[in-house]
Structures are given as C-alpha cells and as structure tokens.
C-alpha cells in the first residue's frame, strides 16, 4: 500500500511529474565519480566502494553480533525467539529502519548518478531484482537463512546477466522473462532445501527415538 502511495506522491512533488535536475558536481561525484583514476587505470567507482563497505558491515553484523543472530532466530522460529527473550516488535522496528535507511541511500546514489531527481526512479523492476538477488543468495521464504556474501554474489550474477543481454541486443521484455525465471528457480531451490532439511531432522529424530 505504501509502495503505491509513495510512488504517486513522488509524481505529485515533482513539478508536473517531470524530473528535477541536480547540477551539483560534488553530489554527482557520489554516483559517477572514481578514485585512483589515471595512468591507464580506469579507477574505482565511488558507488562500488560504498557497496563493499555496506556489505562488509552487514556481513559482520549478521554473522558476528547478537543483533544478527537475533534476526536469524526471529526469521527461523519467531515463537522460539520470543521465548528466548527477543523483543520481536522492537527487532522488526530496527530491521525496517535499517531497510529504509539503505533504500534512502540507494535513492541518493541513483539521483547522483543520473544528476536528476526522477519520480519514476527505482520503479523499473528493481524490486523484482532485489528479491531475486536475496533468494539467489540463499534466503528462503520461511526465514532464518541467507547470507550477505551470497546476496552480493547473486547481485554480481544478475548484473552480469543484464549487461550481457544488453550487449547482445536482447529486447527488454526478454530480459524481464529471464529475471522472472531466475526468481522462480531461486524460490524453488529454497523450498527444496527447506524440505530436505525438514526430512533430515525428521530422520534424525526418528533415529534418536528408536
């Protein structure tokens, strides 16, 4: 509901729904600038450095902190997490806050890269690509699984696939079909892994009981 509402609000804020130019060169550097450029070396994009930093922080938080373990336990078994003393409502608030902040940062980078604030930015199927990357990275619908490293590898895979199809001149609607198929495959693999894990646990419980 809020996705649709805020998408419409963006068009209301923009003058007659048209993009708003952003001509600040320092701001544009965040989206298209490079460092260590020169001597034949193309340089390293600033946006890539920000991605690596945020991914590294996310990996550390999810794998080495109490907060990260609480997120996994809440996703895997909310009832057990509540009994372990985890405040589920507070955790959900923190998770949505972090998600919103990162989405805001992504919006800033897109604006800096295009040098304009466009009300339609981020609406061209990026939600589908984000979900596909998460599931390809090992997350499952039941929760409690998935890693930052796996998600980053999935992002690289999707970017390579998209860039390759563009270079080959494949029409956009075929690309959408391919990405949708990838999402179906990713979800199917996640469900299969979950079913296999449940069977393994059932066999182990049966063996212990016997």
Secondary structure, 3 states (H helix, E strand, C coil): CHHHHHHHHHHHHCHHHCCEECCCHHHHHHHHCEECCECCECCEEHHHHHHHHHHHHHHHHHHHCHHHHHHHHHHHCHHHHHHCCCCHHHHHHHHHHHHHHHHHHHHHHHHHHHCEECCCCCCCCHHHHHHHHHHHCCCCCCCCCCCHHHHHHHHHHHHHHHHHHHHCCCCHHHHHHHHHHHHHHHHHHHHHHHHHHHHHHHHHHHHHHC
